[in-house]
């Protein structure tokens, strides 16, 4: 796992090595073990390395035998052993034992079609000198990031936006449409990022630049059209288990020890159990604990660790910790967040690194592909209710779904119906499943300044999202549509980035995700929805597949979504004082007015609500976290950014 | 009643619109304009009970009573008359 950066000069006028060096060093946290640069007249490729496979010979950028191909690669191709065998049989010779070299030879053999053969998580740039062609690519689900921009006749790219910003030709400006999207969907829609004119290469896409022509193509698509293929539960669970075991097995390929995150839930417990069966050495597991029982899962974590025989480490996270690390977190996420949940994960990767680990397996991805999130159940209940809007019994299921939400328990039917969009006319909405969440989030825009409101004007977030959907989308059932939205947008745009790559690589820790093996994802898409969300039992098929590999209590427990204390973290209870100076500074009327995104008067009222302990509910909470993180974003990247 | 109307208006604008009334009218539906969320209803009820000495039962929690300034004024008046 590593960091990459690069420059392509369309006119072949030469590459400034010092700028390229500055760009890659800006993401030095991604690769503390080594640095390398390749540059000719047309292209410069740079690399910082976190050595995991073949530490001695895997230096990058790497070339093929005759130096006609050069690559800078971030990530892992987990099936490189099998691919190498095939390539060797075809006459290819290898100088190292790395997966990076396999990528070079696969490109020699297959051209851009090589991507379809890779099982892994990657972002890379490959320079084909003979053809004068640059080939950029990113993995199917968007585990590893890649950003780019065009300026002054050059293409500038890097693993993180901060490395792109180092180039002196790159402007730093907030993209207000991205702001509008993030304050609706929680994410920006690829290729849009929070910076105007800086794009991300969308997951499952590649870009080629040849003869001055830039083209971008998708090479893989999430597709639920084949659903109903695997209709028998028993064989389906067996096949799923085989795939998951193999996905985990190849994700243990590493020349350094691999640990695992253990949250106390079904997914991470399964991954840990499968990993445990492949290693004779003691497996070390890691988790976050909270003092507040509303968020804490330590009892389940301890139980899973005991059952699976792991050496377990945990790190306690308090409100003060969240407030303390939050500025660093936003430096790494490179976009605002509406939840503080990335902060504890940032601390967790610090613990992993402190214990000497560079690689961890995690259970991310399962909730998206097997119908695990509450939003899927919620949508199912809402559909059921909307078909009989006058029913007094159907809405009671919503109260059963959220037993821990006291406010919701007291809601009268008329209000529940309006908040949850359980009306007949809502049923045909293409984003039916996500309407309550997105409408609630949109309310945060009341804080936008007049200037921002008028700039955003009549932009329609739903319309832009609608243009990105595949034609088959309308024909899919409700769970498939909702799963698609989560997997295509929230997963790469938030879970794998702000809660994933960015906060783990901040401490040079690589996450690996067995549930996101594309074979597992494709198989999950082919399973009937009723086998994933059976009535209101989430991940039914996965639980069957888990069998007795995990503790019965973990399998049976009510799913607890991973959450962390929110806006209250930033103020001391009682006194209402901000816990750290930066909070007062960035939320002051002066700073809010100067940055121009939010209305100073509105922000002041919200802050006072928090200081007095009167803030309650999701909207207040997301508002404060969203505003503070946006202010931090502007502070870090627009006002205070330096290239050094 | 005018005083109550003004108080309610100030409460809604301060707490739910954070000072940004944007032409908000007394007859505007809180739900349709997205002014309150599920927690907001409970904040509103707590405000009514604390400030007007009325008791709001579960059966009172309907949009006809609580969904606009005008509805609220009418609801409070009825409650006060009863007591």
Interface residues (C-beta under 8 A of the other chain):
Chain A: X407 X408 X410 X411 X412 X414 X415 X416 X418 X419 X439 X440 X442 X443 X446 X447 X599 X601 X602 X603 X605 X606 X609 X616 X617 X618 X619 X620
Chain B: X14 X15 X17 X18 X19 X20 X31 X34 X37 X38 X39 X40 X41 X42 X43 X58 X61 X62 X63
